[in-house]
């Protein structure tokens, strides 16, 4: 009995020691913020988190970068922590998370699509707004885009290609372009940068902000093609694409529109107050919005948010 008592005492002591050292029991996550974000937000989120931590040194911020649709599926996954979701397209939140996994979204940034390349890209010294369609269709030129089923940039690349066909009256251009170089389709747009910089491909459809952040050459497309002008939403809406939904076998019809990034706090968030504090920082004109603007993403203006009444009080 004495020996059993001794063993019990030692076991209890070790349990207390492990708990005190953070190795036993549930870890305190009250100051930890889990963010799942779009790949195109990798550098902006890094900068936002750095400055936010300077103001809140006890906070730990853990991030995951995905194509926004793949990121939404991470939010849906019951085993993945997610206090905040930041999407390159607010409609990903609308189509995949509301109403079962989130109750609202807030628009927080804009962007536009560009054709991105390096000085080593074939015909880099020739490409322009009047000949990019012909150059990208050449047999000796390779281009890349992201997967529309996983990433909004892939959806927007398809929209731009389809709009170019309409704008310039190039029959069957979109079909030919979308069936060319399909082995260069990647899960998210930032996955393409390594292929471009290694000269494996010559051009990629990419957000202008990401090109600026990485110091890459890019062709500025006209507003009628770059999905960056809210006044042209009627024109952008003339093209559509069918993509996978949140459930197996489900599809969604997506319509072209000007780019709006959105964020939300998922229902599964374990740290809603800290998430709200971070969002307030992101939306602050002299803090988060300035950081985003310096990195090539301007604020959203005149957006009629249908979920305004559902927002947390401090974010209204």
VOTORTI-703560 format. One record per residue (C-alpha): x, y, z; residue number from 1; residue in three letters. Coordinates in Angstrom, 3 decimals. Layout:
# residues N
<atom px="X" py="Y" pz="Z" i="NUM" aa="ALA"/>
...
END
This chain:
# residues 316
<atom px="0.000" py="0.000" pz="0.000" i="1" aa="UNK"/>
<atom px="2.850" py="2.343" pz="0.878" i="2" aa="UNK"/>
<atom px="4.449" py="1.746" pz="-2.504" i="3" aa="UNK"/>
<atom px="1.162" py="2.427" pz="-4.327" i="4" aa="UNK"/>
<atom px="0.698" py="5.608" pz="-2.314" i="5" aa="UNK"/>
<atom px="4.192" py="6.765" pz="-3.276" i="6" aa="UNK"/>
<atom px="3.538" py="6.092" pz="-6.964" i="7" aa="UNK"/>
<atom px="0.255" py="8.032" pz="-6.787" i="8" aa="UNK"/>
<atom px="1.967" py="11.016" pz="-5.186" i="9" aa="UNK"/>
<atom px="4.737" py="11.033" pz="-7.808" i="10" aa="UNK"/>
<atom px="2.176" py="10.775" pz="-10.643" i="11" aa="UNK"/>
<atom px="0.160" py="13.659" pz="-9.218" i="12" aa="UNK"/>
<atom px="3.311" py="15.782" pz="-8.905" i="13" aa="UNK"/>
<atom px="4.310" py="15.071" pz="-12.508" i="14" aa="UNK"/>
<atom px="0.813" py="15.933" pz="-13.739" i="15" aa="UNK"/>
<atom px="0.921" py="19.261" pz="-11.922" i="16" aa="UNK"/>
<atom px="4.410" py="19.950" pz="-13.294" i="17" aa="UNK"/>
<atom px="3.369" py="19.194" pz="-16.870" i="18" aa="UNK"/>
<atom px="0.324" py="21.432" pz="-16.540" i="19" aa="UNK"/>
<atom px="2.414" py="24.251" pz="-15.119" i="20" aa="UNK"/>
<atom px="4.834" py="23.909" pz="-18.047" i="21" aa="UNK"/>
<atom px="2.020" py="23.987" pz="-20.586" i="22" aa="UNK"/>
<atom px="2.464" py="20.291" pz="-21.494" i="23" aa="UNK"/>
<atom px="-0.644" py="19.022" pz="-19.776" i="24" aa="UNK"/>
<atom px="-4.269" py="20.127" pz="-19.971" i="25" aa="UNK"/>
<atom px="-5.647" py="22.524" pz="-22.564" i="26" aa="UNK"/>
<atom px="-3.314" py="25.214" pz="-23.811" i="27" aa="UNK"/>
<atom px="-4.355" py="28.800" pz="-23.080" i="28" aa="UNK"/>
<atom px="-5.292" py="30.287" pz="-26.459" i="29" aa="UNK"/>
<atom px="-6.909" py="33.495" pz="-25.228" i="30" aa="UNK"/>
<atom px="-4.182" py="35.572" pz="-26.891" i="31" aa="UNK"/>
<atom px="-3.855" py="33.432" pz="-30.048" i="32" aa="UNK"/>
<atom px="-5.475" py="34.438" pz="-33.319" i="33" aa="UNK"/>
<atom px="-5.794" py="31.850" pz="-36.114" i="34" aa="UNK"/>
<atom px="-6.166" py="33.498" pz="-39.528" i="35" aa="UNK"/>
<atom px="-6.936" py="31.651" pz="-42.767" i="36" aa="UNK"/>
<atom px="-6.373" py="33.980" pz="-45.713" i="37" aa="UNK"/>
<atom px="-6.102" py="34.209" pz="-49.488" i="38" aa="UNK"/>
<atom px="-2.702" py="33.541" pz="-51.021" i="39" aa="UNK"/>
<atom px="-2.651" py="37.051" pz="-52.503" i="40" aa="UNK"/>
<atom px="-2.874" py="38.415" pz="-48.961" i="41" aa="UNK"/>
<atom px="0.274" py="36.645" pz="-47.744" i="42" aa="UNK"/>
<atom px="2.504" py="39.715" pz="-47.622" i="43" aa="UNK"/>
<atom px="-0.268" py="42.108" pz="-46.519" i="44" aa="UNK"/>
<atom px="-1.331" py="39.802" pz="-43.672" i="45" aa="UNK"/>
<atom px="2.295" py="39.400" pz="-42.619" i="46" aa="UNK"/>
<atom px="2.661" py="43.189" pz="-42.447" i="47" aa="UNK"/>
<atom px="-0.713" py="43.680" pz="-40.750" i="48" aa="UNK"/>
<atom px="0.150" py="41.036" pz="-38.152" i="49" aa="UNK"/>
<atom px="3.591" py="42.545" pz="-37.508" i="50" aa="UNK"/>
<atom px="2.236" py="46.032" pz="-36.810" i="51" aa="UNK"/>
<atom px="-0.724" py="44.689" pz="-34.812" i="52" aa="UNK"/>
<atom px="1.680" py="42.687" pz="-32.615" i="53" aa="UNK"/>
<atom px="3.741" py="45.816" pz="-32.013" i="54" aa="UNK"/>
<atom px="0.605" py="47.333" pz="-30.480" i="55" aa="UNK"/>
<atom px="-0.379" py="44.062" pz="-28.774" i="56" aa="UNK"/>
<atom px="2.884" py="42.269" pz="-27.876" i="57" aa="UNK"/>
<atom px="1.199" py="39.447" pz="-25.964" i="58" aa="UNK"/>
<atom px="-0.805" py="38.333" pz="-29.007" i="59" aa="UNK"/>
<atom px="0.278" py="35.330" pz="-31.078" i="60" aa="UNK"/>
<atom px="-0.946" py="35.279" pz="-34.681" i="61" aa="UNK"/>
<atom px="-0.937" py="32.019" pz="-36.649" i="62" aa="UNK"/>
<atom px="-1.723" py="32.169" pz="-40.369" i="63" aa="UNK"/>
<atom px="-2.515" py="29.805" pz="-43.250" i="64" aa="UNK"/>
<atom px="-2.453" py="30.876" pz="-46.914" i="65" aa="UNK"/>
<atom px="-4.766" py="29.135" pz="-49.384" i="66" aa="UNK"/>
<atom px="-6.699" py="29.822" pz="-52.516" i="67" aa="UNK"/>
<atom px="-9.790" py="31.477" pz="-51.018" i="68" aa="UNK"/>
<atom px="-12.122" py="28.622" pz="-51.918" i="69" aa="UNK"/>
<atom px="-9.727" py="26.050" pz="-50.495" i="70" aa="UNK"/>
<atom px="-9.416" py="28.293" pz="-47.437" i="71" aa="UNK"/>
<atom px="-13.197" py="28.342" pz="-47.038" i="72" aa="UNK"/>
<atom px="-13.163" py="24.555" pz="-47.054" i="73" aa="UNK"/>
<atom px="-10.566" py="24.721" pz="-44.277" i="74" aa="UNK"/>
<atom px="-13.026" py="26.842" pz="-42.297" i="75" aa="UNK"/>
<atom px="-15.746" py="24.263" pz="-42.928" i="76" aa="UNK"/>
<atom px="-13.434" py="21.482" pz="-41.695" i="77" aa="UNK"/>
<atom px="-14.415" py="20.949" pz="-38.078" i="78" aa="UNK"/>
<atom px="-10.830" py="20.179" pz="-37.005" i="79" aa="UNK"/>
<atom px="-9.226" py="23.358" pz="-38.369" i="80" aa="UNK"/>
<atom px="-8.971" py="26.360" pz="-36.005" i="81" aa="UNK"/>
<atom px="-10.184" py="29.556" pz="-37.655" i="82" aa="UNK"/>
<atom px="-10.820" py="32.800" pz="-35.782" i="83" aa="UNK"/>
<atom px="-10.754" py="34.973" pz="-38.891" i="84" aa="UNK"/>
<atom px="-11.157" py="34.262" pz="-42.609" i="85" aa="UNK"/>
<atom px="-9.891" py="36.779" pz="-45.184" i="86" aa="UNK"/>
<atom px="-10.936" py="36.059" pz="-48.766" i="87" aa="UNK"/>
<atom px="-9.847" py="37.528" pz="-52.095" i="88" aa="UNK"/>
<atom px="-13.546" py="37.487" pz="-53.038" i="89" aa="UNK"/>
<atom px="-16.366" py="38.355" pz="-50.663" i="90" aa="UNK"/>
<atom px="-18.648" py="36.048" pz="-52.676" i="91" aa="UNK"/>
<atom px="-16.665" py="33.036" pz="-51.445" i="92" aa="UNK"/>
<atom px="-18.014" py="33.858" pz="-47.987" i="93" aa="UNK"/>
<atom px="-21.520" py="34.374" pz="-49.373" i="94" aa="UNK"/>
<atom px="-21.541" py="31.194" pz="-51.443" i="95" aa="UNK"/>
<atom px="-19.635" py="28.796" pz="-49.188" i="96" aa="UNK"/>
<atom px="-19.842" py="29.938" pz="-45.548" i="97" aa="UNK"/>
<atom px="-23.129" py="31.803" pz="-45.081" i="98" aa="UNK"/>
<atom px="-25.412" py="30.745" pz="-43.388" i="99" aa="UNK"/>
<atom px="-23.979" py="27.540" pz="-41.906" i="100" aa="UNK"/>
<atom px="-20.450" py="28.647" pz="-41.017" i="101" aa="UNK"/>
<atom px="-20.621" py="32.455" pz="-40.834" i="102" aa="UNK"/>
<atom px="-23.286" py="35.139" pz="-40.559" i="103" aa="UNK"/>
<atom px="-21.808" py="38.184" pz="-42.301" i="104" aa="UNK"/>
<atom px="-18.879" py="39.648" pz="-44.205" i="105" aa="UNK"/>
<atom px="-17.111" py="42.990" pz="-44.439" i="106" aa="UNK"/>
<atom px="-15.473" py="44.245" pz="-47.668" i="107" aa="UNK"/>
<atom px="-12.005" py="45.610" pz="-46.966" i="108" aa="UNK"/>
<atom px="-9.899" py="45.959" pz="-50.144" i="109" aa="UNK"/>
<atom px="-9.949" py="46.007" pz="-53.943" i="110" aa="UNK"/>
<atom px="-7.550" py="44.849" pz="-56.647" i="111" aa="UNK"/>
<atom px="-7.262" py="44.368" pz="-60.398" i="112" aa="UNK"/>
<atom px="-5.992" py="41.652" pz="-62.717" i="113" aa="UNK"/>
<atom px="-2.791" py="42.004" pz="-64.734" i="114" aa="UNK"/>
<atom px="-0.619" py="39.894" pz="-67.020" i="115" aa="UNK"/>
<atom px="2.645" py="39.380" pz="-65.148" i="116" aa="UNK"/>
<atom px="6.040" py="38.408" pz="-66.555" i="117" aa="UNK"/>
<atom px="9.818" py="38.819" pz="-66.164" i="118" aa="UNK"/>
<atom px="12.444" py="40.342" pz="-68.487" i="119" aa="UNK"/>
<atom px="13.323" py="36.740" pz="-69.508" i="120" aa="UNK"/>
<atom px="9.783" py="35.947" pz="-70.671" i="121" aa="UNK"/>
<atom px="9.525" py="35.287" pz="-74.410" i="122" aa="UNK"/>
<atom px="8.529" py="38.457" pz="-76.257" i="123" aa="UNK"/>
<atom px="8.696" py="40.521" pz="-73.055" i="124" aa="UNK"/>
<atom px="9.971" py="43.445" pz="-75.107" i="125" aa="UNK"/>
<atom px="7.001" py="43.225" pz="-77.484" i="126" aa="UNK"/>
<atom px="3.920" py="42.528" pz="-75.368" i="127" aa="UNK"/>
<atom px="1.331" py="45.268" pz="-75.008" i="128" aa="UNK"/>
<atom px="-2.380" py="45.865" pz="-74.676" i="129" aa="UNK"/>
<atom px="-2.847" py="45.458" pz="-78.435" i="130" aa="UNK"/>
<atom px="-1.100" py="42.105" pz="-78.896" i="131" aa="UNK"/>
<atom px="-1.113" py="40.141" pz="-75.604" i="132" aa="UNK"/>
<atom px="-3.831" py="37.785" pz="-76.832" i="133" aa="UNK"/>
<atom px="-1.814" py="36.820" pz="-79.895" i="134" aa="UNK"/>
<atom px="1.445" py="36.458" pz="-77.930" i="135" aa="UNK"/>
<atom px="-0.037" py="34.218" pz="-75.219" i="136" aa="UNK"/>
<atom px="-1.538" py="31.962" pz="-77.904" i="137" aa="UNK"/>
<atom px="1.830" py="31.339" pz="-79.586" i="138" aa="UNK"/>
<atom px="3.034" py="27.729" pz="-79.458" i="139" aa="UNK"/>
<atom px="6.422" py="28.674" pz="-78.001" i="140" aa="UNK"/>
<atom px="4.891" py="30.747" pz="-75.192" i="141" aa="UNK"/>
<atom px="3.673" py="29.199" pz="-71.931" i="142" aa="UNK"/>
<atom px="1.270" py="30.880" pz="-69.541" i="143" aa="UNK"/>
<atom px="-0.185" py="29.946" pz="-66.163" i="144" aa="UNK"/>
<atom px="-3.332" py="30.612" pz="-64.163" i="145" aa="UNK"/>
<atom px="-4.822" py="29.334" pz="-60.926" i="146" aa="UNK"/>
<atom px="-7.583" py="26.765" pz="-60.472" i="147" aa="UNK"/>
<atom px="-11.067" py="28.366" pz="-60.588" i="148" aa="UNK"/>
<atom px="-12.427" py="25.668" pz="-58.274" i="149" aa="UNK"/>
<atom px="-9.926" py="26.629" pz="-55.580" i="150" aa="UNK"/>
<atom px="-9.024" py="30.260" pz="-56.127" i="151" aa="UNK"/>
<atom px="-10.894" py="33.457" pz="-57.109" i="152" aa="UNK"/>
<atom px="-7.909" py="34.609" pz="-59.172" i="153" aa="UNK"/>
<atom px="-8.492" py="31.581" pz="-61.386" i="154" aa="UNK"/>
<atom px="-12.145" py="32.572" pz="-61.767" i="155" aa="UNK"/>
<atom px="-11.166" py="36.146" pz="-62.587" i="156" aa="UNK"/>
<atom px="-8.581" py="34.978" pz="-65.126" i="157" aa="UNK"/>
<atom px="-11.362" py="33.144" pz="-66.971" i="158" aa="UNK"/>
<atom px="-13.549" py="36.249" pz="-66.807" i="159" aa="UNK"/>
<atom px="-10.804" py="38.418" pz="-68.304" i="160" aa="UNK"/>
<atom px="-10.178" py="35.935" pz="-71.111" i="161" aa="UNK"/>
<atom px="-13.908" py="35.733" pz="-71.911" i="162" aa="UNK"/>
<atom px="-14.286" py="39.511" pz="-71.772" i="163" aa="UNK"/>
<atom px="-11.344" py="39.901" pz="-74.175" i="164" aa="UNK"/>
<atom px="-13.122" py="37.631" pz="-76.660" i="165" aa="UNK"/>
<atom px="-16.245" py="39.810" pz="-76.416" i="166" aa="UNK"/>
<atom px="-14.399" py="43.130" pz="-76.489" i="167" aa="UNK"/>
<atom px="-12.294" py="42.353" pz="-79.552" i="168" aa="UNK"/>
<atom px="-14.712" py="40.009" pz="-81.365" i="169" aa="UNK"/>
<atom px="-12.246" py="37.120" pz="-81.405" i="170" aa="UNK"/>
<atom px="-14.480" py="34.108" pz="-81.978" i="171" aa="UNK"/>
<atom px="-13.444" py="30.993" pz="-80.015" i="172" aa="UNK"/>
<atom px="-10.476" py="32.797" pz="-78.415" i="173" aa="UNK"/>
<atom px="-11.605" py="31.970" pz="-74.869" i="174" aa="UNK"/>
<atom px="-12.069" py="28.280" pz="-75.641" i="175" aa="UNK"/>
<atom px="-8.641" py="28.014" pz="-77.273" i="176" aa="UNK"/>
<atom px="-6.927" py="30.032" pz="-74.541" i="177" aa="UNK"/>
<atom px="-8.502" py="28.082" pz="-71.684" i="178" aa="UNK"/>
<atom px="-7.509" py="24.766" pz="-73.252" i="179" aa="UNK"/>
<atom px="-3.894" py="25.869" pz="-73.783" i="180" aa="UNK"/>
<atom px="-1.186" py="25.112" pz="-71.162" i="181" aa="UNK"/>
<atom px="-3.583" py="23.399" pz="-68.764" i="182" aa="UNK"/>
<atom px="-0.635" py="21.654" pz="-67.102" i="183" aa="UNK"/>
<atom px="0.332" py="25.074" pz="-65.738" i="184" aa="UNK"/>
<atom px="-2.836" py="25.496" pz="-63.655" i="185" aa="UNK"/>
<atom px="-2.031" py="25.686" pz="-59.926" i="186" aa="UNK"/>
<atom px="-4.141" py="25.714" pz="-56.699" i="187" aa="UNK"/>
<atom px="-3.574" py="29.409" pz="-55.974" i="188" aa="UNK"/>
<atom px="-2.155" py="32.356" pz="-57.845" i="189" aa="UNK"/>
<atom px="0.966" py="32.759" pz="-55.706" i="190" aa="UNK"/>
<atom px="1.981" py="29.167" pz="-56.561" i="191" aa="UNK"/>
<atom px="2.643" py="30.418" pz="-60.088" i="192" aa="UNK"/>
<atom px="5.329" py="32.902" pz="-59.108" i="193" aa="UNK"/>
<atom px="8.042" py="30.261" pz="-58.677" i="194" aa="UNK"/>
<atom px="7.239" py="28.860" pz="-62.136" i="195" aa="UNK"/>
<atom px="7.519" py="32.341" pz="-63.594" i="196" aa="UNK"/>
<atom px="10.756" py="33.259" pz="-61.832" i="197" aa="UNK"/>
<atom px="12.363" py="29.919" pz="-62.803" i="198" aa="UNK"/>
<atom px="11.405" py="30.663" pz="-66.431" i="199" aa="UNK"/>
<atom px="9.277" py="27.499" pz="-66.614" i="200" aa="UNK"/>
<atom px="6.449" py="29.705" pz="-67.878" i="201" aa="UNK"/>
<atom px="6.492" py="33.118" pz="-69.529" i="202" aa="UNK"/>
<atom px="3.326" py="34.826" pz="-68.312" i="203" aa="UNK"/>
<atom px="0.757" py="34.465" pz="-65.551" i="204" aa="UNK"/>
<atom px="-2.602" py="36.016" pz="-64.799" i="205" aa="UNK"/>
<atom px="-2.087" py="37.588" pz="-61.397" i="206" aa="UNK"/>
<atom px="-3.305" py="40.387" pz="-59.160" i="207" aa="UNK"/>
<atom px="-1.524" py="43.661" pz="-59.786" i="208" aa="UNK"/>
<atom px="-0.875" py="44.040" pz="-56.047" i="209" aa="UNK"/>
<atom px="1.053" py="40.744" pz="-55.915" i="210" aa="UNK"/>
<atom px="3.160" py="41.791" pz="-58.912" i="211" aa="UNK"/>
<atom px="3.998" py="45.071" pz="-57.155" i="212" aa="UNK"/>
<atom px="4.836" py="43.277" pz="-53.885" i="213" aa="UNK"/>
<atom px="7.188" py="40.845" pz="-55.646" i="214" aa="UNK"/>
<atom px="8.807" py="43.381" pz="-57.957" i="215" aa="UNK"/>
<atom px="7.567" py="41.671" pz="-61.130" i="216" aa="UNK"/>
<atom px="6.925" py="43.200" pz="-64.536" i="217" aa="UNK"/>
<atom px="3.258" py="43.466" pz="-65.459" i="218" aa="UNK"/>
<atom px="1.008" py="44.584" pz="-68.267" i="219" aa="UNK"/>
<atom px="-1.744" py="46.944" pz="-67.156" i="220" aa="UNK"/>
<atom px="-4.980" py="45.793" pz="-68.768" i="221" aa="UNK"/>
<atom px="-7.767" py="48.233" pz="-69.728" i="222" aa="UNK"/>
<atom px="-10.567" py="48.682" pz="-67.194" i="223" aa="UNK"/>
<atom px="-12.880" py="46.701" pz="-69.464" i="224" aa="UNK"/>
<atom px="-10.734" py="43.614" pz="-68.778" i="225" aa="UNK"/>
<atom px="-9.005" py="44.090" pz="-65.406" i="226" aa="UNK"/>
<atom px="-12.132" py="43.762" pz="-63.207" i="227" aa="UNK"/>
<atom px="-11.070" py="46.807" pz="-61.231" i="228" aa="UNK"/>
<atom px="-13.718" py="49.381" pz="-62.163" i="229" aa="UNK"/>
<atom px="-17.007" py="49.254" pz="-60.219" i="230" aa="UNK"/>
<atom px="-18.712" py="51.397" pz="-62.879" i="231" aa="UNK"/>
<atom px="-18.292" py="48.515" pz="-65.353" i="232" aa="UNK"/>
<atom px="-20.057" py="45.830" pz="-63.315" i="233" aa="UNK"/>
<atom px="-22.824" py="45.505" pz="-65.927" i="234" aa="UNK"/>
<atom px="-20.173" py="44.752" pz="-68.566" i="235" aa="UNK"/>
<atom px="-18.229" py="42.381" pz="-66.309" i="236" aa="UNK"/>
<atom px="-21.465" py="40.550" pz="-65.486" i="237" aa="UNK"/>
<atom px="-21.860" py="39.444" pz="-69.109" i="238" aa="UNK"/>
<atom px="-19.484" py="36.534" pz="-68.497" i="239" aa="UNK"/>
<atom px="-19.960" py="33.565" pz="-66.170" i="240" aa="UNK"/>
<atom px="-18.274" py="30.369" pz="-65.017" i="241" aa="UNK"/>
<atom px="-19.466" py="27.192" pz="-63.305" i="242" aa="UNK"/>
<atom px="-17.326" py="26.195" pz="-60.319" i="243" aa="UNK"/>
<atom px="-17.468" py="23.640" pz="-57.532" i="244" aa="UNK"/>
<atom px="-19.479" py="24.542" pz="-54.431" i="245" aa="UNK"/>
<atom px="-18.896" py="23.711" pz="-50.788" i="246" aa="UNK"/>
<atom px="-20.611" py="20.309" pz="-51.017" i="247" aa="UNK"/>
<atom px="-19.538" py="17.332" pz="-53.199" i="248" aa="UNK"/>
<atom px="-21.267" py="17.467" pz="-56.561" i="249" aa="UNK"/>
<atom px="-22.547" py="21.012" pz="-55.997" i="250" aa="UNK"/>
<atom px="-21.788" py="23.724" pz="-58.558" i="251" aa="UNK"/>
<atom px="-22.085" py="27.511" pz="-58.424" i="252" aa="UNK"/>
<atom px="-22.630" py="29.939" pz="-61.294" i="253" aa="UNK"/>
<atom px="-20.307" py="32.909" pz="-60.781" i="254" aa="UNK"/>
<atom px="-20.768" py="36.221" pz="-62.578" i="255" aa="UNK"/>
<atom px="-18.067" py="38.705" pz="-63.447" i="256" aa="UNK"/>
<atom px="-17.846" py="41.774" pz="-61.211" i="257" aa="UNK"/>
<atom px="-15.301" py="44.252" pz="-59.875" i="258" aa="UNK"/>
<atom px="-12.938" py="42.790" pz="-57.285" i="259" aa="UNK"/>
<atom px="-13.870" py="43.060" pz="-53.623" i="260" aa="UNK"/>
<atom px="-11.959" py="41.291" pz="-50.858" i="261" aa="UNK"/>
<atom px="-14.017" py="40.258" pz="-47.838" i="262" aa="UNK"/>
<atom px="-13.485" py="38.983" pz="-44.307" i="263" aa="UNK"/>
<atom px="-15.567" py="37.311" pz="-41.631" i="264" aa="UNK"/>
<atom px="-15.388" py="35.701" pz="-38.207" i="265" aa="UNK"/>
<atom px="-16.523" py="32.072" pz="-38.571" i="266" aa="UNK"/>
<atom px="-19.001" py="30.657" pz="-36.070" i="267" aa="UNK"/>
<atom px="-16.280" py="28.209" pz="-34.966" i="268" aa="UNK"/>
<atom px="-13.974" py="31.046" pz="-33.836" i="269" aa="UNK"/>
<atom px="-12.694" py="30.535" pz="-30.293" i="270" aa="UNK"/>
<atom px="-11.402" py="34.084" pz="-29.982" i="271" aa="UNK"/>
<atom px="-14.071" py="36.386" pz="-31.378" i="272" aa="UNK"/>
<atom px="-13.072" py="39.461" pz="-29.325" i="273" aa="UNK"/>
<atom px="-9.475" py="39.324" pz="-30.539" i="274" aa="UNK"/>
<atom px="-10.682" py="38.735" pz="-34.101" i="275" aa="UNK"/>
<atom px="-12.896" py="41.827" pz="-33.852" i="276" aa="UNK"/>
<atom px="-9.956" py="43.835" pz="-32.537" i="277" aa="UNK"/>
<atom px="-7.801" py="42.732" pz="-35.468" i="278" aa="UNK"/>
<atom px="-10.574" py="43.556" pz="-37.967" i="279" aa="UNK"/>
<atom px="-10.945" py="47.023" pz="-36.433" i="280" aa="UNK"/>
<atom px="-7.197" py="47.452" pz="-36.996" i="281" aa="UNK"/>
<atom px="-7.502" py="46.287" pz="-40.627" i="282" aa="UNK"/>
<atom px="-10.340" py="48.759" pz="-41.277" i="283" aa="UNK"/>
<atom px="-8.639" py="51.712" pz="-39.562" i="284" aa="UNK"/>
<atom px="-7.791" py="54.301" pz="-42.280" i="285" aa="UNK"/>
<atom px="-4.410" py="55.210" pz="-40.776" i="286" aa="UNK"/>
<atom px="-3.423" py="51.653" pz="-39.829" i="287" aa="UNK"/>
<atom px="-4.602" py="48.606" pz="-41.743" i="288" aa="UNK"/>
<atom px="-6.043" py="50.456" pz="-44.728" i="289" aa="UNK"/>
<atom px="-2.820" py="52.435" pz="-45.152" i="290" aa="UNK"/>
<atom px="-0.755" py="49.233" pz="-45.013" i="291" aa="UNK"/>
<atom px="-2.958" py="47.643" pz="-47.683" i="292" aa="UNK"/>
<atom px="-2.850" py="50.750" pz="-49.866" i="293" aa="UNK"/>
<atom px="0.952" py="50.876" pz="-49.650" i="294" aa="UNK"/>
<atom px="0.977" py="47.251" pz="-50.861" i="295" aa="UNK"/>
<atom px="-1.233" py="47.960" pz="-53.867" i="296" aa="UNK"/>
<atom px="-4.729" py="47.323" pz="-52.515" i="297" aa="UNK"/>
<atom px="-7.048" py="50.290" pz="-52.188" i="298" aa="UNK"/>
<atom px="-10.030" py="50.619" pz="-49.817" i="299" aa="UNK"/>
<atom px="-13.576" py="49.724" pz="-50.847" i="300" aa="UNK"/>
<atom px="-15.945" py="52.671" pz="-51.311" i="301" aa="UNK"/>
<atom px="-19.727" py="52.805" pz="-51.732" i="302" aa="UNK"/>
<atom px="-20.285" py="49.087" pz="-51.177" i="303" aa="UNK"/>
<atom px="-23.839" py="48.320" pz="-50.036" i="304" aa="UNK"/>
<atom px="-23.263" py="45.533" pz="-47.503" i="305" aa="UNK"/>
<atom px="-26.457" py="43.480" pz="-47.027" i="306" aa="UNK"/>
<atom px="-25.107" py="42.142" pz="-43.721" i="307" aa="UNK"/>
<atom px="-24.457" py="45.472" pz="-42.058" i="308" aa="UNK"/>
<atom px="-27.131" py="44.934" pz="-39.381" i="309" aa="UNK"/>
<atom px="-25.636" py="41.525" pz="-38.520" i="310" aa="UNK"/>
<atom px="-22.145" py="42.878" pz="-37.822" i="311" aa="UNK"/>
<atom px="-20.731" py="42.964" pz="-34.281" i="312" aa="UNK"/>
<atom px="-21.496" py="46.335" pz="-32.718" i="313" aa="UNK"/>
<atom px="-17.894" py="47.539" pz="-32.650" i="314" aa="UNK"/>
<atom px="-17.551" py="46.864" pz="-36.398" i="315" aa="UNK"/>
<atom px="-20.711" py="48.633" pz="-37.584" i="316" aa="UNK"/>
END
